Amino acid sequence: MTAAPAGEFLNPKQLHDRYAPLGEAELSKANSELARNYIRNFQQVHGLVPTLSVASVLSTFTNLARQDVFTSGIVALAARYR
């Protein structure tokens, strides 16, 4: 009941390298797939669920803007700790 879906654990650089080069149409498609997986509670996922993996301390939030890779939403700024 509480089992997580099969995940692909990515650090921030890997996540950036995967999504930053995408064009608008590709990014929109990826976003739609991720949203669909979330809405379906990861019950019908094809492939691994990309998961951000980092140990950090949250320091601030900011709204995303037109000049950012992801143009809408909120981003959390965190400092890595060990």
C-alpha positions as CSV (number, residue, x, y, z in Angstrom):
1,M,0.0,0.0,0.0
2,T,2.9,2.4,0.8
3,A,5.4,1.0,-1.7
4,A,7.1,3.6,-3.8
5,P,7.2,3.1,-7.6
6,A,10.5,2.0,-9.2
7,G,12.6,5.1,-9.2
8,E,15.6,6.5,-11.0
9,F,17.4,8.6,-8.4
10,L,19.1,11.7,-9.9
11,N,21.2,14.4,-8.3
12,P,20.6,18.0,-9.2
13,K,23.2,18.1,-12.0
14,Q,21.8,14.9,-13.6
15,L,18.3,16.4,-13.4
16,H,19.4,19.6,-15.0
17,D,21.3,17.7,-17.7
18,R,18.2,15.7,-18.6
19,Y,15.7,18.5,-18.8
20,A,17.6,21.8,-19.6
21,P,18.4,20.8,-23.3
22,L,14.7,20.0,-24.1
23,G,12.8,22.3,-26.4
24,E,9.4,23.7,-25.5
25,A,7.4,20.8,-27.1
26,E,9.7,18.1,-25.5
27,L,9.5,19.8,-22.1
28,S,5.7,20.1,-22.4
29,K,5.4,16.4,-23.2
30,A,7.7,15.4,-20.3
31,N,5.8,17.6,-17.9
32,S,2.5,16.0,-19.1
33,E,3.8,12.5,-18.5
34,L,5.1,13.4,-15.0
35,A,1.8,15.0,-14.1
36,R,-0.2,12.0,-15.4
37,N,2.0,9.7,-13.3
38,Y,1.4,11.8,-10.2
39,I,-2.4,12.1,-10.8
40,R,-2.6,8.3,-11.3
41,N,-0.6,7.9,-8.0
42,F,2.2,6.2,-10.0
43,Q,0.0,3.1,-10.7
44,Q,0.5,3.0,-14.5
45,V,4.1,4.2,-14.9
46,H,6.1,3.2,-17.9
47,G,9.7,3.1,-17.0
48,L,11.4,4.5,-13.9
49,V,10.1,7.6,-12.0
50,P,12.7,10.3,-11.9
51,T,13.4,11.2,-8.3
52,L,15.6,14.0,-7.0
53,S,18.1,12.6,-4.6
54,V,20.0,15.0,-2.4
55,A,20.6,15.6,1.2
56,S,20.0,19.3,1.8
57,V,18.7,22.1,4.1
58,L,16.0,24.3,2.6
59,S,16.9,27.9,2.6
60,T,14.4,29.8,0.4
61,F,11.6,29.6,-2.2
62,T,11.2,31.7,-5.3
63,N,8.7,31.8,-8.2
64,L,10.0,30.7,-11.6
65,A,9.9,33.2,-14.4
66,R,10.0,33.3,-18.2
67,Q,13.9,33.3,-18.4
68,D,14.2,30.0,-16.3
69,V,14.4,26.5,-17.8
70,F,11.0,25.7,-16.2
71,T,8.9,28.8,-16.8
72,S,6.2,28.4,-14.2
73,G,5.9,27.1,-10.7
74,I,8.0,27.4,-7.5
75,V,11.6,26.4,-6.9
76,A,13.1,25.6,-3.5
77,L,16.7,26.6,-2.9
78,A,18.6,24.2,-0.7
79,A,22.1,23.9,0.6
80,R,23.7,20.5,0.5
81,Y,25.0,19.1,3.7
82,R,26.9,15.9,4.7
